[in-house]
Amino acid sequence: MGTKTISIMDDAYEMLVKSKQENESFSDEVRRVLSPKKRSIRDFMGLLSEEEGDAILRTMDERKKVNLKAAKMRLERLS
């Protein structure tokens, strides 16, 4: 298998460095991230700050509550 040299912007490089797992080459990382296979939640660890993760979890909880309320209302109308 051959190699290719590519140019990327500094911010993209920093993103790669931050998301690269220990003992993983950049080629391994690109394969892992771009692979069409189903990804594990572990693949995304470290990509978000704690605050960003908390905000996403809060939003998900709020949406669950809204969806549950809407489902209950639909069930009541069917009864």
Secondary structure, 3 states (H helix, E strand, C coil): CCCCCCCCCHHHHHHHHHHCCCCCCHHHHHHHHHCCCCCCHHHHCCCCCHHHHHHHHHHHHHHHHHHHHHHHHHHHHHC
